[in-house]
Amino acid sequence: MLYIITCVDKPGTADLRGENRAEHLDRLKALGARLHMAGPTLSDDGATFTGSVLIIDFDSLEAAEKFAAEDAYTKAGVFESVMVKRW
């Protein structure tokens, strides 16, 4: 089942995002074909990251929520909110 994970950054967390980017990307790469789409959302002028959107194949909502909770950005406190929904 596909799940969409929508994350909104806290204001002022650009440095935290940068510091944790490599770990975040490594974890996404490890998903292989289960990862359908992932990327940052941007401000209207395209200059600032404002969050992330991921579409990933998981066996259950619980597995998707666990993945989101263990993300490097989540653990570092980058996100103001994280929403996980079946897609």
ROTORTOR-82267 format. One record per atom (N, C-alpha, C, O): residue number from 1; residue in one letter; atom name; x, y, z. Coordinates in steps of 0.02 Angstrom, whole numbers, plus 50000, padded with zeros to 5 digits. Layout:
BEGIN
(NUM; "a"; "CA"; (X; Y; Z));
...
//
This chain:
BEGIN
(1; "m"; "N"; (50042; 49941; 50000));
(1; "m"; "CA"; (50000; 50000; 50000));
(1; "m"; "C"; (50044; 50062; 50000));
(1; "m"; "O"; (50096; 50064; 50033));
(2; "l"; "N"; (50023; 50111; 49963));
(2; "l"; "CA"; (50061; 50173; 49962));
(2; "l"; "C"; (50037; 50220; 50017));
(2; "l"; "O"; (49977; 50226; 50030));
(3; "y"; "N"; (50086; 50253; 50047));
(3; "y"; "CA"; (50072; 50302; 50099));
(3; "y"; "C"; (50107; 50367; 50081));
(3; "y"; "O"; (50163; 50366; 50056));
(4; "i"; "N"; (50073; 50422; 50094));
(4; "i"; "CA"; (50103; 50487; 50083));
(4; "i"; "C"; (50120; 50516; 50152));
(4; "i"; "O"; (50079; 50518; 50197));
(5; "i"; "N"; (50181; 50539; 50158));
(5; "i"; "CA"; (50205; 50570; 50219));
(5; "i"; "C"; (50217; 50643; 50203));
(5; "i"; "O"; (50260; 50659; 50161));
(6; "t"; "N"; (50180; 50687; 50235));
(6; "t"; "CA"; (50185; 50759; 50223));
(6; "t"; "C"; (50212; 50792; 50286));
(6; "t"; "O"; (50184; 50785; 50340));
(7; "c"; "N"; (50267; 50828; 50278));
(7; "c"; "CA"; (50301; 50859; 50335));
(7; "c"; "C"; (50306; 50934; 50324));
(7; "c"; "O"; (50317; 50956; 50268));
(8; "v"; "N"; (50298; 50972; 50377));
(8; "v"; "CA"; (50306; 51045; 50375));
(8; "v"; "C"; (50363; 51063; 50421));
(8; "v"; "O"; (50364; 51044; 50480));
(9; "d"; "N"; (50411; 51101; 50394));
(9; "d"; "CA"; (50469; 51122; 50434));
(9; "d"; "C"; (50450; 51175; 50485));
(9; "d"; "O"; (50406; 51217; 50473));
(10; "k"; "N"; (50484; 51173; 50542));
(10; "k"; "CA"; (50480; 51227; 50590));
(10; "k"; "C"; (50519; 51286; 50561));
(10; "k"; "O"; (50568; 51276; 50527));
(11; "p"; "N"; (50497; 51347; 50575));
(11; "p"; "CA"; (50536; 51405; 50552));
(11; "p"; "C"; (50606; 51403; 50582));
(11; "p"; "O"; (50615; 51383; 50640));
(12; "g"; "N"; (50655; 51423; 50543));
(12; "g"; "CA"; (50723; 51429; 50568));
(12; "g"; "C"; (50761; 51363; 50575));
(12; "g"; "O"; (50810; 51360; 50612));
(13; "t"; "N"; (50740; 51311; 50540));
(13; "t"; "CA"; (50774; 51246; 50547));
(13; "t"; "C"; (50816; 51227; 50486));
(13; "t"; "O"; (50833; 51169; 50477));
(14; "a"; "N"; (50832; 51275; 50444));
(14; "a"; "CA"; (50870; 51260; 50383));
(14; "a"; "C"; (50938; 51228; 50400));
(14; "a"; "O"; (50959; 51181; 50366));
(15; "d"; "N"; (50972; 51253; 50452));
(15; "d"; "CA"; (51036; 51224; 50470));
(15; "d"; "C"; (51029; 51152; 50494));
(15; "d"; "O"; (51069; 51109; 50476));
(16; "l"; "N"; (50977; 51138; 50534));
(16; "l"; "CA"; (50964; 51070; 50557));
(16; "l"; "C"; (50950; 51024; 50498));
(16; "l"; "O"; (50974; 50967; 50496));
(17; "r"; "N"; (50913; 51048; 50450));
(17; "r"; "CA"; (50898; 51009; 50390));
(17; "r"; "C"; (50963; 50992; 50355));
(17; "r"; "O"; (50974; 50934; 50336));
(18; "g"; "N"; (51006; 51041; 50345));
(18; "g"; "CA"; (51069; 51029; 50311));
(18; "g"; "C"; (51114; 50980; 50348));
(18; "g"; "O"; (51146; 50937; 50317));
(19; "e"; "N"; (51116; 50986; 50414));
(19; "e"; "CA"; (51158; 50942; 50455));
(19; "e"; "C"; (51136; 50869; 50453));
(19; "e"; "O"; (51176; 50824; 50463));
(20; "n"; "N"; (51072; 50857; 50439));
(20; "n"; "CA"; (51045; 50790; 50440));
(20; "n"; "C"; (51027; 50763; 50372));
(20; "n"; "O"; (50998; 50709; 50366));
(21; "r"; "N"; (51043; 50800; 50320));
(21; "r"; "CA"; (51023; 50782; 50252));
(21; "r"; "C"; (51053; 50715; 50229));
(21; "r"; "O"; (51017; 50674; 50201));
(22; "a"; "N"; (51117; 50704; 50240));
(22; "a"; "CA"; (51149; 50643; 50217));
(22; "a"; "C"; (51116; 50581; 50247));
(22; "a"; "O"; (51103; 50532; 50212));
(23; "e"; "N"; (51103; 50582; 50312));
(23; "e"; "CA"; (51071; 50525; 50345));
(23; "e"; "C"; (51000; 50515; 50318));
(23; "e"; "O"; (50979; 50458; 50306));
(24; "h"; "N"; (50964; 50570; 50308));
(24; "h"; "CA"; (50896; 50567; 50281));
(24; "h"; "C"; (50897; 50534; 50211));
(24; "h"; "O"; (50857; 50489; 50197));
(25; "l"; "N"; (50943; 50557; 50167));
(25; "l"; "CA"; (50946; 50530; 50100));
(25; "l"; "C"; (50969; 50458; 50098));
(25; "l"; "O"; (50943; 50418; 50058));
(26; "d"; "N"; (51016; 50439; 50141));
(26; "d"; "CA"; (51038; 50369; 50144));
(26; "d"; "C"; (50981; 50323; 50162));
(26; "d"; "O"; (50974; 50269; 50134));
(27; "r"; "N"; (50940; 50345; 50208));
(27; "r"; "CA"; (50882; 50304; 50229));
(27; "r"; "C"; (50831; 50296; 50172));
(27; "r"; "O"; (50802; 50243; 50163));
(28; "l"; "N"; (50821; 50350; 50135));
(28; "l"; "CA"; (50776; 50346; 50078));
(28; "l"; "C"; (50804; 50300; 50024));
(28; "l"; "O"; (50767; 50259; 49996));
(29; "k"; "N"; (50868; 50305; 50009));
(29; "k"; "CA"; (50899; 50262; 49958));
(29; "k"; "C"; (50893; 50189; 49977));
(29; "k"; "O"; (50885; 50146; 49934));
(30; "a"; "N"; (50897; 50174; 50041));
(30; "a"; "CA"; (50893; 50105; 50065));
(30; "a"; "C"; (50824; 50073; 50052));
(30; "a"; "O"; (50818; 50012; 50053));
(31; "l"; "N"; (50774; 50114; 50039));
(31; "l"; "CA"; (50707; 50088; 50025));
(31; "l"; "C"; (50702; 50055; 49956));
(31; "l"; "O"; (50657; 50014; 49944));
(32; "g"; "N"; (50747; 50072; 49912));
(32; "g"; "CA"; (50746; 50043; 49844));
(32; "g"; "C"; (50681; 50058; 49809));
(32; "g"; "O"; (50657; 50115; 49809));
(33; "a"; "N"; (50652; 50007; 49778));
(33; "a"; "CA"; (50591; 50015; 49737));
(33; "a"; "C"; (50529; 50032; 49779));
(33; "a"; "O"; (50478; 50052; 49750));
(34; "r"; "N"; (50533; 50026; 49845));
(34; "r"; "CA"; (50476; 50044; 49887));
(34; "r"; "C"; (50465; 50119; 49887));
(34; "r"; "O"; (50409; 50143; 49901));
(35; "l"; "N"; (50518; 50158; 49873));
(35; "l"; "CA"; (50512; 50231; 49871));
(35; "l"; "C"; (50486; 50251; 49802));
(35; "l"; "O"; (50518; 50239; 49751));
(36; "h"; "N"; (50427; 50282; 49801));
(36; "h"; "CA"; (50397; 50303; 49739));
(36; "h"; "C"; (50412; 50375; 49722));
(36; "h"; "O"; (50421; 50392; 49663));
(37; "m"; "N"; (50416; 50418; 49772));
(37; "m"; "CA"; (50430; 50488; 49761));
(37; "m"; "C"; (50449; 50520; 49827));
(37; "m"; "O"; (50423; 50502; 49879));
(38; "a"; "N"; (50496; 50567; 49824));
(38; "a"; "CA"; (50515; 50604; 49884));
(38; "a"; "C"; (50548; 50669; 49863));
(38; "a"; "O"; (50584; 50673; 49813));
(39; "g"; "N"; (50536; 50720; 49903));
(39; "g"; "CA"; (50569; 50784; 49890));
(39; "g"; "C"; (50545; 50837; 49937));
(39; "g"; "O"; (50495; 50829; 49972));
(40; "p"; "N"; (50581; 50893; 49937));
(40; "p"; "CA"; (50562; 50949; 49980));
(40; "p"; "C"; (50506; 50990; 49949));
(40; "p"; "O"; (50498; 50992; 49888));
(41; "t"; "N"; (50469; 51024; 49992));
(41; "t"; "CA"; (50424; 51076; 49969));
(41; "t"; "C"; (50462; 51142; 49978));
(41; "t"; "O"; (50506; 51148; 50020));
(42; "l"; "N"; (50442; 51191; 49938));
(42; "l"; "CA"; (50480; 51254; 49936));
(42; "l"; "C"; (50436; 51314; 49947));
(42; "l"; "O"; (50375; 51312; 49936));
(43; "s"; "N"; (50467; 51368; 49969));
(43; "s"; "CA"; (50431; 51432; 49975));
(43; "s"; "C"; (50411; 51456; 49905));
(43; "s"; "O"; (50435; 51429; 49855));
(44; "d"; "N"; (50367; 51505; 49902));
(44; "d"; "CA"; (50341; 51529; 49838));
(44; "d"; "C"; (50397; 51552; 49791));
(44; "d"; "O"; (50391; 51545; 49730));
(45; "d"; "N"; (50451; 51580; 49819));
(45; "d"; "CA"; (50506; 51603; 49777));
(45; "d"; "C"; (50556; 51547; 49761));
(45; "d"; "O"; (50605; 51558; 49725));
(46; "g"; "N"; (50545; 51488; 49789));
(46; "g"; "CA"; (50588; 51431; 49776));
(46; "g"; "C"; (50655; 51432; 49812));
(46; "g"; "O"; (50698; 51391; 49799));
(47; "a"; "N"; (50664; 51480; 49857));
(47; "a"; "CA"; (50729; 51489; 49889));
(47; "a"; "C"; (50736; 51453; 49956));
(47; "a"; "O"; (50792; 51444; 49980));
(48; "t"; "N"; (50681; 51432; 49986));
(48; "t"; "CA"; (50683; 51404; 50053));
(48; "t"; "C"; (50644; 51339; 50056));
(48; "t"; "O"; (50588; 51334; 50030));
(49; "f"; "N"; (50674; 51288; 50089));
(49; "f"; "CA"; (50637; 51226; 50102));
(49; "f"; "C"; (50584; 51240; 50154));
(49; "f"; "O"; (50596; 51274; 50204));
(50; "t"; "N"; (50524; 51212; 50143));
(50; "t"; "CA"; (50469; 51222; 50190));
(50; "t"; "C"; (50443; 51156; 50219));
(50; "t"; "O"; (50401; 51157; 50263));
(51; "g"; "N"; (50468; 51100; 50193));
(51; "g"; "CA"; (50444; 51036; 50216));
(51; "g"; "C"; (50466; 50981; 50169));
(51; "g"; "O"; (50511; 50990; 50129));
(52; "s"; "N"; (50432; 50923; 50174));
(52; "s"; "CA"; (50448; 50866; 50132));
(52; "s"; "C"; (50384; 50827; 50116));
(52; "s"; "O"; (50336; 50828; 50155));
(53; "v"; "N"; (50385; 50794; 50059));
(53; "v"; "CA"; (50331; 50749; 50039));
(53; "v"; "C"; (50363; 50684; 50016));
(53; "v"; "O"; (50409; 50685; 49974));
(54; "l"; "N"; (50339; 50628; 50042));
(54; "l"; "CA"; (50365; 50563; 50023));
(54; "l"; "C"; (50306; 50517; 50008));
(54; "l"; "O"; (50255; 50519; 50042));
(55; "i"; "N"; (50314; 50476; 49956));
(55; "i"; "CA"; (50265; 50424; 49941));
(55; "i"; "C"; (50302; 50358; 49940));
(55; "i"; "O"; (50346; 50347; 49898));
(56; "i"; "N"; (50284; 50314; 49987));
(56; "i"; "CA"; (50321; 50253; 49999));
(56; "i"; "C"; (50273; 50195; 50007));
(56; "i"; "O"; (50218; 50203; 50034));
(57; "d"; "N"; (50293; 50137; 49984));
(57; "d"; "CA"; (50255; 50076; 49991));
(57; "d"; "C"; (50271; 50043; 50059));
(57; "d"; "O"; (50328; 50024; 50071));
(58; "f"; "N"; (50221; 50037; 50102));
(58; "f"; "CA"; (50228; 50004; 50167));
(58; "f"; "C"; (50174; 49951; 50174));
(58; "f"; "O"; (50122; 49954; 50140));
(59; "d"; "N"; (50185; 49903; 50218));
(59; "d"; "CA"; (50136; 49851; 50231));
(59; "d"; "C"; (50077; 49875; 50273));
(59; "d"; "O"; (50023; 49845; 50272));
(60; "s"; "N"; (50088; 49930; 50311));
(60; "s"; "CA"; (50035; 49953; 50356));
(60; "s"; "C"; (50046; 50027; 50374));
(60; "s"; "O"; (50100; 50055; 50365));
(61; "l"; "N"; (49994; 50056; 50400));
(61; "l"; "CA"; (49998; 50125; 50425));
(61; "l"; "C"; (50050; 50129; 50482));
(61; "l"; "O"; (50088; 50177; 50486));
(62; "e"; "N"; (50051; 50079; 50524));
(62; "e"; "CA"; (50098; 50078; 50580));
(62; "e"; "C"; (50170; 50079; 50555));
(62; "e"; "O"; (50212; 50113; 50584));
(63; "a"; "N"; (50185; 50042; 50503));
(63; "a"; "CA"; (50252; 50040; 50475));
(63; "a"; "C"; (50270; 50108; 50445));
(63; "a"; "O"; (50327; 50131; 50452));
(64; "a"; "N"; (50223; 50141; 50412));
(64; "a"; "CA"; (50235; 50207; 50384));
(64; "a"; "C"; (50247; 50258; 50439));
(64; "a"; "O"; (50292; 50300; 50433));
(65; "e"; "N"; (50207; 50255; 50491));
(65; "e"; "CA"; (50215; 50302; 50547));
(65; "e"; "C"; (50282; 50291; 50583));
(65; "e"; "O"; (50314; 50339; 50604));
(66; "k"; "N"; (50303; 50228; 50589));
(66; "k"; "CA"; (50367; 50213; 50620));
(66; "k"; "C"; (50424; 50241; 50578));
(66; "k"; "O"; (50471; 50271; 50605));
(67; "f"; "N"; (50420; 50232; 50513));
(67; "f"; "CA"; (50471; 50259; 50468));
(67; "f"; "C"; (50476; 50335; 50476));
(67; "f"; "O"; (50531; 50362; 50482));
(68; "a"; "N"; (50419; 50368; 50476));
(68; "a"; "CA"; (50418; 50441; 50482));
(68; "a"; "C"; (50447; 50463; 50549));
(68; "a"; "O"; (50484; 50513; 50552));
(69; "a"; "N"; (50432; 50428; 50602));
(69; "a"; "CA"; (50456; 50446; 50669));
(69; "a"; "C"; (50531; 50437; 50676));
(69; "a"; "O"; (50563; 50470; 50716));
(70; "e"; "N"; (50560; 50391; 50636));
(70; "e"; "CA"; (50631; 50376; 50641));
(70; "e"; "C"; (50673; 50413; 50589));
(70; "e"; "O"; (50734; 50403; 50586));
(71; "d"; "N"; (50642; 50456; 50550));
(71; "d"; "CA"; (50678; 50495; 50500));
(71; "d"; "C"; (50727; 50542; 50534));
(71; "d"; "O"; (50713; 50568; 50588));
(72; "a"; "N"; (50784; 50553; 50503));
(72; "a"; "CA"; (50835; 50597; 50532));
(72; "a"; "C"; (50808; 50668; 50544));
(72; "a"; "O"; (50824; 50699; 50595));
(73; "y"; "N"; (50768; 50693; 50498));
(73; "y"; "CA"; (50740; 50760; 50508));
(73; "y"; "C"; (50692; 50762; 50567));
(73; "y"; "O"; (50691; 50810; 50605));
(74; "t"; "N"; (50651; 50711; 50573));
(74; "t"; "CA"; (50604; 50707; 50630));
(74; "t"; "C"; (50642; 50706; 50695));
(74; "t"; "O"; (50628; 50744; 50741));
(75; "k"; "N"; (50692; 50661; 50700));
(75; "k"; "CA"; (50730; 50654; 50762));
(75; "k"; "C"; (50769; 50717; 50779));
(75; "k"; "O"; (50780; 50732; 50838));
(76; "a"; "N"; (50790; 50755; 50728));
(76; "a"; "CA"; (50828; 50817; 50740));
(76; "a"; "C"; (50784; 50876; 50759));
(76; "a"; "O"; (50809; 50928; 50781));
(77; "g"; "N"; (50718; 50869; 50751));
(77; "g"; "CA"; (50673; 50923; 50768));
(77; "g"; "C"; (50660; 50972; 50712));
(77; "g"; "O"; (50640; 51029; 50725));
(78; "v"; "N"; (50672; 50951; 50650));
(78; "v"; "CA"; (50660; 50996; 50592));
(78; "v"; "C"; (50586; 51009; 50581));
(78; "v"; "O"; (50566; 51064; 50563));
(79; "f"; "N"; (50545; 50958; 50593));
(79; "f"; "CA"; (50474; 50963; 50574));
(79; "f"; "C"; (50429; 50991; 50628));
(79; "f"; "O"; (50435; 50973; 50687));
(80; "e"; "N"; (50385; 51036; 50607));
(80; "e"; "CA"; (50333; 51062; 50650));
(80; "e"; "C"; (50275; 51012; 50653));
(80; "e"; "O"; (50243; 51004; 50705));
(81; "s"; "N"; (50262; 50979; 50596));
(81; "s"; "CA"; (50209; 50929; 50594));
(81; "s"; "C"; (50226; 50876; 50543));
(81; "s"; "O"; (50261; 50889; 50494));
(82; "v"; "N"; (50200; 50816; 50555));
(82; "v"; "CA"; (50207; 50759; 50509));
(82; "v"; "C"; (50140; 50725; 50505));
(82; "v"; "O"; (50110; 50707; 50555));
(83; "m"; "N"; (50116; 50715; 50443));
(83; "m"; "CA"; (50052; 50682; 50432));
(83; "m"; "C"; (50064; 50621; 50387));
(83; "m"; "O"; (50097; 50627; 50335));
(84; "v"; "N"; (50038; 50564; 50407));
(84; "v"; "CA"; (50045; 50502; 50369));
(84; "v"; "C"; (49975; 50478; 50351));
(84; "v"; "O"; (49933; 50469; 50394));
(85; "k"; "N"; (49964; 50468; 50285));
(85; "k"; "CA"; (49899; 50445; 50262));
(85; "k"; "C"; (49907; 50394; 50206));
(85; "k"; "O"; (49955; 50397; 50167));
(86; "r"; "N"; (49861; 50347; 50204));
(86; "r"; "CA"; (49861; 50299; 50148));
(86; "r"; "C"; (49842; 50338; 50085));
(86; "r"; "O"; (49799; 50382; 50086));
(87; "w"; "N"; (49876; 50321; 50030));
(87; "w"; "CA"; (49865; 50357; 49968));
(87; "w"; "C"; (49839; 50311; 49915));
(87; "w"; "O"; (49827; 50332; 49858));
//
